Amino acid sequence: MEDVKGYCVKCKEKDRKIVDGKEVVMQKKGGKTGRAYTGKCEVCGTTMYKILPSAK
């Protein structure tokens, strides 16, 4: 994925670019799984997550 943006909790800024990211599978309620994108904030380096819509 290119230019994925998310919210950085440390910087408290919306639309921060996620660098060195990859798509991962996360656990949800009821034993279900969901998709997410994780990487680092382009400014401070804090780990960021962006929850992605379900693949259909």
CHARMM-style PDB file with segment names, atoms N, HN, CA, C and O in Angstrom:
ATOM      1  N   MET     1       0.859  -1.190   0.000  1.00  0.00      PROA
ATOM      2  CA  MET     1       0.000   0.000   0.000  1.00  0.00      PROA
ATOM      3  C   MET     1       0.891   1.234   0.000  1.00  0.00      PROA
ATOM      4  O   MET     1       1.971   1.233   0.590  1.00  0.00      PROA
ATOM      5  N   GLU     2       0.443   2.251  -0.646  1.00  0.00      PROA
ATOM      6  HN  GLU     2      -0.435   2.252  -1.125  1.00  0.00      PROA
ATOM      7  CA  GLU     2       1.232   3.471  -0.716  1.00  0.00      PROA
ATOM      8  C   GLU     2       0.505   4.626  -0.033  1.00  0.00      PROA
ATOM      9  O   GLU     2      -0.714   4.757  -0.144  1.00  0.00      PROA
ATOM     10  N   ASP     3       1.246   5.437   0.656  1.00  0.00      PROA
ATOM     11  HN  ASP     3       2.236   5.330   0.747  1.00  0.00      PROA
ATOM     12  CA  ASP     3       0.733   6.641   1.316  1.00  0.00      PROA
ATOM     13  C   ASP     3      -0.487   6.385   2.200  1.00  0.00      PROA
ATOM     14  O   ASP     3      -1.515   7.047   2.059  1.00  0.00      PROA
ATOM     15  N   VAL     4      -0.365   5.430   3.103  1.00  0.00      PROA
ATOM     16  HN  VAL     4       0.471   4.893   3.218  1.00  0.00      PROA
ATOM     17  CA  VAL     4      -1.434   5.187   4.070  1.00  0.00      PROA
ATOM     18  C   VAL     4      -1.273   6.201   5.189  1.00  0.00      PROA
ATOM     19  O   VAL     4      -0.173   6.399   5.704  1.00  0.00      PROA
ATOM     20  N   LYS     5      -2.370   6.841   5.563  1.00  0.00      PROA
ATOM     21  HN  LYS     5      -3.264   6.681   5.144  1.00  0.00      PROA
ATOM     22  CA  LYS     5      -2.332   7.857   6.605  1.00  0.00      PROA
ATOM     23  C   LYS     5      -3.196   7.440   7.769  1.00  0.00      PROA
ATOM     24  O   LYS     5      -4.196   6.742   7.593  1.00  0.00      PROA
ATOM     25  N   GLY     6      -2.813   7.867   8.963  1.00  0.00      PROA
ATOM     26  HN  GLY     6      -2.001   8.433   9.106  1.00  0.00      PROA
ATOM     27  CA  GLY     6      -3.556   7.529  10.164  1.00  0.00      PROA
ATOM     28  C   GLY     6      -3.384   8.612  11.218  1.00  0.00      PROA
ATOM     29  O   GLY     6      -2.820   9.673  10.950  1.00  0.00      PROA
ATOM     30  N   TYR     7      -3.877   8.331  12.420  1.00  0.00      PROA
ATOM     31  HN  TYR     7      -4.335   7.469  12.638  1.00  0.00      PROA
ATOM     32  CA  TYR     7      -3.802   9.264  13.544  1.00  0.00      PROA
ATOM     33  C   TYR     7      -2.645   8.875  14.444  1.00  0.00      PROA
ATOM     34  O   TYR     7      -2.546   7.724  14.868  1.00  0.00      PROA
ATOM     35  N   CYS     8      -1.764   9.828  14.740  1.00  0.00      PROA
ATOM     36  HN  CYS     8      -1.844  10.764  14.395  1.00  0.00      PROA
ATOM     37  CA  CYS     8      -0.654   9.586  15.651  1.00  0.00      PROA
ATOM     38  C   CYS     8      -1.067  10.040  17.051  1.00  0.00      PROA
ATOM     39  O   CYS     8      -1.385  11.210  17.262  1.00  0.00      PROA
ATOM     40  N   VAL     9      -1.059   9.106  18.005  1.00  0.00      PROA
ATOM     41  HN  VAL     9      -0.800   8.156  17.833  1.00  0.00      PROA
ATOM     42  CA  VAL     9      -1.485   9.395  19.367  1.00  0.00      PROA
ATOM     43  C   VAL     9      -0.481  10.310  20.062  1.00  0.00      PROA
ATOM     44  O   VAL     9      -0.876  11.173  20.846  1.00  0.00      PROA
ATOM     45  N   LYS    10       0.805  10.134  19.788  1.00  0.00      PROA
ATOM     46  HN  LYS    10       1.126   9.433  19.151  1.00  0.00      PROA
ATOM     47  CA  LYS    10       1.831  10.941  20.443  1.00  0.00      PROA
ATOM     48  C   LYS    10       1.829  12.382  19.919  1.00  0.00      PROA
ATOM     49  O   LYS    10       1.857  13.328  20.706  1.00  0.00      PROA
ATOM     50  N   CYS    11       1.797  12.547  18.599  1.00  0.00      PROA
ATOM     51  HN  CYS    11       1.774  11.779  17.960  1.00  0.00      PROA
ATOM     52  CA  CYS    11       1.786  13.893  17.990  1.00  0.00      PROA
ATOM     53  C   CYS    11       0.408  14.554  18.079  1.00  0.00      PROA
ATOM     54  O   CYS    11       0.293  15.777  17.993  1.00  0.00      PROA
ATOM     55  N   LYS    12      -0.634  13.737  18.251  1.00  0.00      PROA
ATOM     56  HN  LYS    12      -0.540  12.743  18.321  1.00  0.00      PROA
ATOM     57  CA  LYS    12      -2.024  14.196  18.243  1.00  0.00      PROA
ATOM     58  C   LYS    12      -2.369  14.904  16.928  1.00  0.00      PROA
ATOM     59  O   LYS    12      -3.023  15.947  16.913  1.00  0.00      PROA
ATOM     60  N   GLU    13      -1.911  14.306  15.831  1.00  0.00      PROA
ATOM     61  HN  GLU    13      -1.380  13.459  15.843  1.00  0.00      PROA
ATOM     62  CA  GLU    13      -2.158  14.857  14.501  1.00  0.00      PROA
ATOM     63  C   GLU    13      -2.867  13.824  13.633  1.00  0.00      PROA
ATOM     64  O   GLU    13      -2.507  12.647  13.624  1.00  0.00      PROA
ATOM     65  N   LYS    14      -3.875  14.284  12.908  1.00  0.00      PROA
ATOM     66  HN  LYS    14      -4.167  15.241  12.916  1.00  0.00      PROA
ATOM     67  CA  LYS    14      -4.557  13.437  11.945  1.00  0.00      PROA
ATOM     68  C   LYS    14      -3.749  13.430  10.648  1.00  0.00      PROA
ATOM     69  O   LYS    14      -2.944  14.328  10.398  1.00  0.00      PROA
ATOM     70  N   ASP    15      -3.971  12.431   9.851  1.00  0.00      PROA
ATOM     71  HN  ASP    15      -4.625  11.702  10.054  1.00  0.00      PROA
ATOM     72  CA  ASP    15      -3.376  12.325   8.516  1.00  0.00      PROA
ATOM     73  C   ASP    15      -1.855  12.348   8.514  1.00  0.00      PROA
ATOM     74  O   ASP    15      -1.242  13.017   7.682  1.00  0.00      PROA
ATOM     75  N   ARG    16      -1.240  11.612   9.452  1.00  0.00      PROA
ATOM     76  HN  ARG    16      -1.738  11.069  10.128  1.00  0.00      PROA
ATOM     77  CA  ARG    16       0.208  11.421   9.425  1.00  0.00      PROA
ATOM     78  C   ARG    16       0.500  10.209   8.553  1.00  0.00      PROA
ATOM     79  O   ARG    16      -0.196   9.197   8.642  1.00  0.00      PROA
ATOM     80  N   LYS    17       1.504  10.300   7.725  1.00  0.00      PROA
ATOM     81  HN  LYS    17       2.070  11.121   7.652  1.00  0.00      PROA
ATOM     82  CA  LYS    17       1.888   9.201   6.855  1.00  0.00      PROA
ATOM     83  C   LYS    17       2.511   8.082   7.680  1.00  0.00      PROA
ATOM     84  O   LYS    17       3.332   8.335   8.562  1.00  0.00      PROA
ATOM     85  N   ILE    18       2.115   6.837   7.386  1.00  0.00      PROA
ATOM     86  HN  ILE    18       1.448   6.633   6.670  1.00  0.00      PROA
ATOM     87  CA  ILE    18       2.668   5.666   8.051  1.00  0.00      PROA
ATOM     88  C   ILE    18       3.803   5.136   7.176  1.00  0.00      PROA
ATOM     89  O   ILE    18       3.579   4.733   6.035  1.00  0.00      PROA
ATOM     90  N   VAL    19       5.020   5.139   7.716  1.00  0.00      PROA
ATOM     91  HN  VAL    19       5.203   5.466   8.643  1.00  0.00      PROA
ATOM     92  CA  VAL    19       6.184   4.657   6.961  1.00  0.00      PROA
ATOM     93  C   VAL    19       6.587   3.265   7.441  1.00  0.00      PROA
ATOM     94  O   VAL    19       6.282   2.879   8.569  1.00  0.00      PROA
ATOM     95  N   ASP    20       7.268   2.518   6.585  1.00  0.00      PROA
ATOM     96  HN  ASP    20       7.516   2.831   5.668  1.00  0.00      PROA
ATOM     97  CA  ASP    20       7.710   1.149   6.886  1.00  0.00      PROA
ATOM     98  C   ASP    20       6.540   0.294   7.341  1.00  0.00      PROA
ATOM     99  O   ASP    20       6.665  -0.491   8.281  1.00  0.00      PROA
ATOM    100  N   GLY    21       5.405   0.447   6.674  1.00  0.00      PROA
ATOM    101  HN  GLY    21       5.304   1.085   5.911  1.00  0.00      PROA
ATOM    102  CA  GLY    21       4.193  -0.242   7.108  1.00  0.00      PROA
ATOM    103  C   GLY    21       3.978  -1.574   6.431  1.00  0.00      PROA
ATOM    104  O   GLY    21       4.560  -1.878   5.390  1.00  0.00      PROA
ATOM    105  N   LYS    22       3.114  -2.364   7.063  1.00  0.00      PROA
ATOM    106  HN  LYS    22       2.641  -2.116   7.909  1.00  0.00      PROA
ATOM    107  CA  LYS    22       2.710  -3.641   6.489  1.00  0.00      PROA
ATOM    108  C   LYS    22       1.301  -3.951   6.961  1.00  0.00      PROA
ATOM    109  O   LYS    22       0.860  -3.465   8.003  1.00  0.00      PROA
ATOM    110  N   GLU    23       0.595  -4.773   6.175  1.00  0.00      PROA
ATOM    111  HN  GLU    23       0.954  -5.167   5.329  1.00  0.00      PROA
ATOM    112  CA  GLU    23      -0.749  -5.178   6.536  1.00  0.00      PROA
ATOM    113  C   GLU    23      -0.671  -6.387   7.462  1.00  0.00      PROA
ATOM    114  O   GLU    23       0.084  -7.324   7.205  1.00  0.00      PROA
ATOM    115  N   VAL    24      -1.452  -6.363   8.538  1.00  0.00      PROA
ATOM    116  HN  VAL    24      -2.066  -5.602   8.747  1.00  0.00      PROA
ATOM    117  CA  VAL    24      -1.459  -7.444   9.517  1.00  0.00      PROA
ATOM    118  C   VAL    24      -2.896  -7.897   9.773  1.00  0.00      PROA
ATOM    119  O   VAL    24      -3.847  -7.198   9.425  1.00  0.00      PROA
ATOM    120  N   VAL    25      -3.042  -9.080  10.387  1.00  0.00      PROA
ATOM    121  HN  VAL    25      -2.269  -9.648  10.669  1.00  0.00      PROA
ATOM    122  CA  VAL    25      -4.346  -9.600  10.790  1.00  0.00      PROA
ATOM    123  C   VAL    25      -4.448  -9.431  12.293  1.00  0.00      PROA
ATOM    124  O   VAL    25      -3.556  -9.853  13.030  1.00  0.00      PROA
ATOM    125  N   MET    26      -5.537  -8.812  12.758  1.00  0.00      PROA
ATOM    126  HN  MET    26      -6.262  -8.470  12.159  1.00  0.00      PROA
ATOM    127  CA  MET    26      -5.713  -8.592  14.192  1.00  0.00      PROA
ATOM    128  C   MET    26      -6.930  -9.355  14.683  1.00  0.00      PROA
ATOM    129  O   MET    26      -7.830  -9.671  13.905  1.00  0.00      PROA
ATOM    130  N   GLN    27      -6.957  -9.649  15.970  1.00  0.00      PROA
ATOM    131  HN  GLN    27      -6.226  -9.393  16.602  1.00  0.00      PROA
ATOM    132  CA  GLN    27      -8.061 -10.372  16.588  1.00  0.00      PROA
ATOM    133  C   GLN    27      -9.160  -9.393  16.989  1.00  0.00      PROA
ATOM    134  O   GLN    27      -8.882  -8.315  17.513  1.00  0.00      PROA
ATOM    135  N   LYS    28     -10.405  -9.777  16.738  1.00  0.00      PROA
ATOM    136  HN  LYS    28     -10.631 -10.653  16.312  1.00  0.00      PROA
ATOM    137  CA  LYS    28     -11.554  -8.974  17.123  1.00  0.00      PROA
ATOM    138  C   LYS    28     -12.410  -9.771  18.089  1.00  0.00      PROA
ATOM    139  O   LYS    28     -12.098 -10.918  18.407  1.00  0.00      PROA
ATOM    140  N   LYS    29     -13.485  -9.164  18.550  1.00  0.00      PROA
ATOM    141  HN  LYS    29     -13.738  -8.232  18.291  1.00  0.00      PROA
ATOM    142  CA  LYS    29     -14.397  -9.835  19.476  1.00  0.00      PROA
ATOM    143  C   LYS    29     -14.999 -11.084  18.841  1.00  0.00      PROA
ATOM    144  O   LYS    29     -15.193 -11.145  17.627  1.00  0.00      PROA
ATOM    145  N   GLY    30     -15.286 -12.060  19.663  1.00  0.00      PROA
ATOM    146  HN  GLY    30     -15.128 -12.010  20.649  1.00  0.00      PROA
ATOM    147  CA  GLY    30     -15.953 -13.268  19.195  1.00  0.00      PROA
ATOM    148  C   GLY    30     -15.074 -14.183  18.371  1.00  0.00      PROA
ATOM    149  O   GLY    30     -15.588 -15.041  17.654  1.00  0.00      PROA
ATOM    150  N   GLY    31     -13.761 -14.025  18.452  1.00  0.00      PROA
ATOM    151  HN  GLY    31     -13.343 -13.327  19.034  1.00  0.00      PROA
ATOM    152  CA  GLY    31     -12.847 -14.882  17.715  1.00  0.00      PROA
ATOM    153  C   GLY    31     -12.711 -14.542  16.249  1.00  0.00      PROA
ATOM    154  O   GLY    31     -12.093 -15.295  15.495  1.00  0.00      PROA
ATOM    155  N   LYS    32     -13.270 -13.432  15.832  1.00  0.00      PROA
ATOM    156  HN  LYS    32     -13.772 -12.820  16.444  1.00  0.00      PROA
ATOM    157  CA  LYS    32     -13.178 -13.012  14.437  1.00  0.00      PROA
ATOM    158  C   LYS    32     -11.842 -12.318  14.202  1.00  0.00      PROA
ATOM    159  O   LYS    32     -11.162 -11.918  15.147  1.00  0.00      PROA
ATOM    160  N   THR    33     -11.480 -12.181  12.945  1.00  0.00      PROA
ATOM    161  HN  THR    33     -12.032 -12.505  12.177  1.00  0.00      PROA
ATOM    162  CA  THR    33     -10.241 -11.476  12.605  1.00  0.00      PROA
ATOM    163  C   THR    33     -10.568 -10.278  11.733  1.00  0.00      PROA
ATOM    164  O   THR    33     -11.607 -10.233  11.074  1.00  0.00      PROA
ATOM    165  N   GLY    34      -9.671  -9.316  11.741  1.00  0.00      PROA
ATOM    166  HN  GLY    34      -8.827  -9.353  12.276  1.00  0.00      PROA
ATOM    167  CA  GLY    34      -9.829  -8.122  10.932  1.00  0.00      PROA
ATOM    168  C   GLY    34      -8.494  -7.709  10.355  1.00  0.00      PROA
ATOM    169  O   GLY    34      -7.446  -8.207  10.768  1.00  0.00      PROA
ATOM    170  N   ARG    35      -8.534  -6.802   9.406  1.00  0.00      PROA
ATOM    171  HN  ARG    35      -9.385  -6.398   9.071  1.00  0.00      PROA
ATOM    172  CA  ARG    35      -7.318  -6.318   8.770  1.00  0.00      PROA
ATOM    173  C   ARG    35      -6.910  -4.984   9.381  1.00  0.00      PROA
ATOM    174  O   ARG    35      -7.757  -4.181   9.771  1.00  0.00      PROA
ATOM    175  N   ALA    36      -5.610  -4.760   9.460  1.00  0.00      PROA
ATOM    176  HN  ALA    36      -4.921  -5.413   9.143  1.00  0.00      PROA
ATOM    177  CA  ALA    36      -5.078  -3.490   9.946  1.00  0.00      PROA
ATOM    178  C   ALA    36      -3.761  -3.218   9.238  1.00  0.00      PROA
ATOM    179  O   ALA    36      -3.151  -4.127   8.674  1.00  0.00      PROA
ATOM    180  N   TYR    37      -3.335  -1.986   9.269  1.00  0.00      PROA
ATOM    181  HN  TYR    37      -3.831  -1.248   9.727  1.00  0.00      PROA
ATOM    182  CA  TYR    37      -2.065  -1.574   8.684  1.00  0.00      PROA
ATOM    183  C   TYR    37      -1.248  -0.956   9.807  1.00  0.00      PROA
ATOM    184  O   TYR    37      -1.743  -0.077  10.513  1.00  0.00      PROA
ATOM    185  N   THR    38      -0.012  -1.396   9.986  1.00  0.00      PROA
ATOM    186  HN  THR    38       0.390  -2.110   9.413  1.00  0.00      PROA
ATOM    187  CA  THR    38       0.820  -0.897  11.062  1.00  0.00      PROA
ATOM    188  C   THR    38       2.159  -0.429  10.518  1.00  0.00      PROA
ATOM    189  O   THR    38       2.665  -0.953   9.526  1.00  0.00      PROA
ATOM    190  N   GLY    39       2.717   0.562  11.185  1.00  0.00      PROA
ATOM    191  HN  GLY    39       2.306   0.988  11.991  1.00  0.00      PROA
ATOM    192  CA  GLY    39       4.009   1.111  10.796  1.00  0.00      PROA
ATOM    193  C   GLY    39       4.413   2.197  11.779  1.00  0.00      PROA
ATOM    194  O   GLY    39       3.930   2.230  12.910  1.00  0.00      PROA
ATOM    195  N   LYS    40       5.296   3.083  11.346  1.00  0.00      PROA
ATOM    196  HN  LYS    40       5.688   3.057  10.427  1.00  0.00      PROA
ATOM    197  CA  LYS    40       5.819   4.148  12.204  1.00  0.00      PROA
ATOM    198  C   LYS    40       5.334   5.518  11.716  1.00  0.00      PROA
ATOM    199  O   LYS    40       5.094   5.716  10.525  1.00  0.00      PROA
ATOM    200  N   CYS    41       5.195   6.458  12.655  1.00  0.00      PROA
ATOM    201  HN  CYS    41       5.390   6.297  13.623  1.00  0.00      PROA
ATOM    202  CA  CYS    41       4.858   7.848  12.324  1.00  0.00      PROA
ATOM    203  C   CYS    41       6.050   8.467  11.605  1.00  0.00      PROA
ATOM    204  O   CYS    41       7.197   8.246  11.992  1.00  0.00      PROA
ATOM    205  N   GLU    42       5.776   9.245  10.557  1.00  0.00      PROA
ATOM    206  HN  GLU    42       4.844   9.425  10.243  1.00  0.00      PROA
ATOM    207  CA  GLU    42       6.857   9.843   9.782  1.00  0.00      PROA
ATOM    208  C   GLU    42       7.615  10.919  10.563  1.00  0.00      PROA
ATOM    209  O   GLU    42       8.744  11.247  10.197  1.00  0.00      PROA
ATOM    210  N   VAL    43       7.032  11.475  11.624  1.00  0.00      PROA
ATOM    211  HN  VAL    43       6.115  11.208  11.922  1.00  0.00      PROA
ATOM    212  CA  VAL    43       7.665  12.561  12.374  1.00  0.00      PROA
ATOM    213  C   VAL    43       8.352  12.059  13.642  1.00  0.00      PROA
ATOM    214  O   VAL    43       9.539  12.314  13.846  1.00  0.00      PROA
ATOM    215  N   CYS    44       7.604  11.339  14.503  1.00  0.00      PROA
ATOM    216  HN  CYS    44       6.640  11.132  14.337  1.00  0.00      PROA
ATOM    217  CA  CYS    44       8.141  10.972  15.822  1.00  0.00      PROA
ATOM    218  C   CYS    44       8.566   9.512  15.935  1.00  0.00      PROA
ATOM    219  O   CYS    44       9.282   9.166  16.874  1.00  0.00      PROA
ATOM    220  N   GLY    45       8.154   8.650  15.019  1.00  0.00      PROA
ATOM    221  HN  GLY    45       7.572   8.931  14.256  1.00  0.00      PROA
ATOM    222  CA  GLY    45       8.558   7.256  15.045  1.00  0.00      PROA
ATOM    223  C   GLY    45       7.709   6.356  15.915  1.00  0.00      PROA
ATOM    224  O   GLY    45       8.055   5.189  16.100  1.00  0.00      PROA
ATOM    225  N   THR    46       6.605   6.857  16.459  1.00  0.00      PROA
ATOM    226  HN  THR    46       6.324   7.805  16.309  1.00  0.00      PROA
ATOM    227  CA  THR    46       5.706   6.049  17.277  1.00  0.00      PROA
ATOM    228  C   THR    46       4.982   5.031  16.396  1.00  0.00      PROA
ATOM    229  O   THR    46       4.645   5.331  15.251  1.00  0.00      PROA
ATOM    230  N   THR    47       4.741   3.829  16.923  1.00  0.00      PROA
ATOM    231  HN  THR    47       5.014   3.584  17.854  1.00  0.00      PROA
ATOM    232  CA  THR    47       4.001   2.810  16.192  1.00  0.00      PROA
ATOM    233  C   THR    47       2.557   3.264  16.020  1.00  0.00      PROA
ATOM    234  O   THR    47       1.915   3.708  16.972  1.00  0.00      PROA
ATOM    235  N   MET    48       2.055   3.146  14.793  1.00  0.00      PROA
ATOM    236  HN  MET    48       2.576   2.786  14.020  1.00  0.00      PROA
ATOM    237  CA  MET    48       0.685   3.547  14.461  1.00  0.00      PROA
ATOM    238  C   MET    48      -0.064   2.363  13.875  1.00  0.00      PROA
ATOM    239  O   MET    48       0.536   1.489  13.249  1.00  0.00      PROA
ATOM    240  N   TYR    49      -1.374   2.335  14.077  1.00  0.00      PROA
ATOM    241  HN  TYR    49      -1.862   3.045  14.586  1.00  0.00      PROA
ATOM    242  CA  TYR    49      -2.250   1.334  13.487  1.00  0.00      PROA
ATOM    243  C   TYR    49      -3.383   2.037  12.776  1.00  0.00      PROA
ATOM    244  O   TYR    49      -3.884   3.060  13.243  1.00  0.00      PROA
ATOM    245  N   LYS    50      -3.789   1.479  11.633  1.00  0.00      PROA
ATOM    246  HN  LYS    50      -3.382   0.649  11.254  1.00  0.00      PROA
ATOM    247  CA  LYS    50      -4.980   1.951  10.942  1.00  0.00      PROA
ATOM    248  C   LYS    50      -5.818   0.718  10.651  1.00  0.00      PROA
ATOM    249  O   LYS    50      -5.357  -0.205   9.979  1.00  0.00      PROA
ATOM    250  N   ILE    51      -7.045   0.699  11.154  1.00  0.00      PROA
ATOM    251  HN  ILE    51      -7.419   1.449  11.700  1.00  0.00      PROA
ATOM    252  CA  ILE    51      -7.941  -0.415  10.927  1.00  0.00      PROA
ATOM    253  C   ILE    51      -8.515  -0.280   9.516  1.00  0.00      PROA
ATOM    254  O   ILE    51      -9.028   0.775   9.142  1.00  0.00      PROA
ATOM    255  N   LEU    52      -8.423  -1.351   8.747  1.00  0.00      PROA
ATOM    256  HN  LEU    52      -8.006  -2.208   9.051  1.00  0.00      PROA
ATOM    257  CA  LEU    52      -8.873  -1.347   7.357  1.00  0.00      PROA
ATOM    258  C   LEU    52     -10.232  -2.017   7.248  1.00  0.00      PROA
ATOM    259  O   LEU    52     -10.600  -2.816   8.109  1.00  0.00      PROA
ATOM    260  N   PRO    53     -10.986  -1.698   6.195  1.00  0.00      PROA
ATOM    261  CA  PRO    53     -12.278  -2.361   6.013  1.00  0.00      PROA
ATOM    262  C   PRO    53     -12.094  -3.840   5.693  1.00  0.00      PROA
ATOM    263  O   PRO    53     -11.034  -4.253   5.222  1.00  0.00      PROA
ATOM    264  N   SER    54     -13.119  -4.627   5.949  1.00  0.00      PROA
ATOM    265  HN  SER    54     -13.980  -4.292   6.332  1.00  0.00      PROA
ATOM    266  CA  SER    54     -13.066  -6.060   5.688  1.00  0.00      PROA
ATOM    267  C   SER    54     -12.933  -6.317   4.186  1.00  0.00      PROA
ATOM    268  O   SER    54     -13.527  -5.609   3.374  1.00  0.00      PROA
ATOM    269  N   ALA    55     -12.155  -7.326   3.828  1.00  0.00      PROA
ATOM    270  HN  ALA    55     -11.672  -7.902   4.488  1.00  0.00      PROA
ATOM    271  CA  ALA    55     -12.030  -7.719   2.429  1.00  0.00      PROA
ATOM    272  C   ALA    55     -13.264  -8.530   2.054  1.00  0.00      PROA
ATOM    273  O   ALA    55     -13.689  -9.407   2.806  1.00  0.00      PROA
ATOM    274  N   LYS    56     -13.829  -8.239   0.909  1.00  0.00      PROA
ATOM    275  HN  LYS    56     -13.484  -7.526   0.299  1.00  0.00      PROA
ATOM    276  CA  LYS    56     -15.036  -8.945   0.481  1.00  0.00      PROA
ATOM    277  C   LYS    56     -14.737  -9.797  -0.705  1.00  0.00      PROA
ATOM    278  OT1 LYS    56     -15.627 -10.475  -1.218  1.00  0.00      PROA
TER     279      LYS     56
END
